[in-house]
């Protein structure tokens, strides 16, 4: 089955290092020739992790303590016990959001922008429009946060909820997709009928707004700089050549997925009680085109006003076409039969598509609860804290190893060398955060930057001596 055109999506390169820490250490250790240096390097890696954990311990403790007041399950009781004033609670919740955004940044989660949401829109498994019930969501919490942090440019939806994303993957699905193919064939047949009956212009006027939006989206995507973005291909049935001959053949479709999504929101207060709970939910492997499935407080899907308009317009167009056929072709029953069959088929297509999409939606909701949702609340925060430590440790280890093996380098050269090491030895790609890594190495006292902007490291054994014995090592030594 051929493709009409390629649909390419460009997204900002990820800064997360997609390598297990244990695999990273084992591989880099194997690249060191001297056996004594290998032992020292393993010791160095352990010391780095112990130190970084200690650096973040107090910050993470503060984050978890603050969240205990806003846990949707138990937070209200704790706030009542503390007898805080409303003003004090407002300050505490803003402090929590500040820590949360810092941890998100350190664990390489990015806030999904309006442009990314627009790029992600489309159809994959879910064909029903998802609408959020705004009346059930609080609009003050996040609005106050962004008003206080004016340097952050929030997306349009940010007054109700925030979506953080990390990691890009690919999902493939192979099947016959007979119903979907028939749906597309009916749609194309309907377009042909409109063209033949010269009513295409009338139909275009009704849908011109959406078409303009799609064109604008494609123009924005194609204007990106390749060096700052990764490209992934979206393969959809709508972009394929479908005919009766390949209707019953297997087809593979492809959709980029967000490896991790975290949604933060608060439910709206009731008339009798002001809600203070903050929901933090984490999901995995969500197809971009189905990203709306993770949104909070979704309305039950149904036939949209557009669907009802399609029914009415179809009936009117069918009536006009029949009258035209009677006048032009002198009541040729074959022409009338073809026109009426097309109209009835198109109306049936709308209804059957809705029924199938509703069944798919219910399946996706069930899957979201049992398979796609990783954790929520405290569990998500603990996972984030561990992510921060793992990423920071890997950055420090990779940058020190590169300086140790290849010698002095400017930050720009070190950044390129680290990315090349990750690509050559692990087959992975990322936008390495060299500035963050160098700052931590300088804080440890094992890397220095001279007046020419070149970074150099001390010898490996000397680095271990400078770091010294950590608390964990002293405990384990007893």
Secondary structure, DSSP 8 states (H G I E B T S, - for coil): --BS--EEEEEE---S--S-HHHHHHHHHHT--SHHHHHHHHHHHHHHHHHHHHHHHHHHHHHHHHHHHH-TTTHHHHHHHHT--HHHHHHHHHHHHHHHHHHHHHTT-EE--HHHHHHH-S-SS--S---B-GGGB-SSHHHHHHHH-TTS---GGGGTEEEEEEEEEEEEEEE--HHHHHHHHHHHHHHHHHHHTT-HHHHHHHHHHHHHHHHHHHHHHHTS-GGGEEEEEEB-GGGB---GGGTTS-EEEEEEEEEEEEEEE-B---SS------EEEEEEEEEGGGGGGG-SSB------HHHHHHHHHHHHHHHHHHHHHHHHHTS-HHHHHHHHHHHHHHHHHHHHHHHHHHHHHHHHHHHIIIIIEEEETHHHHHHHHHHHHHHHHHHHHHHHHHHHHH--EEHHHHHHHHHHHHHHHH-------HHHHHHHHHHHTSEEE-TTSEEEE--HHHHHHHH---HHHHHHH-
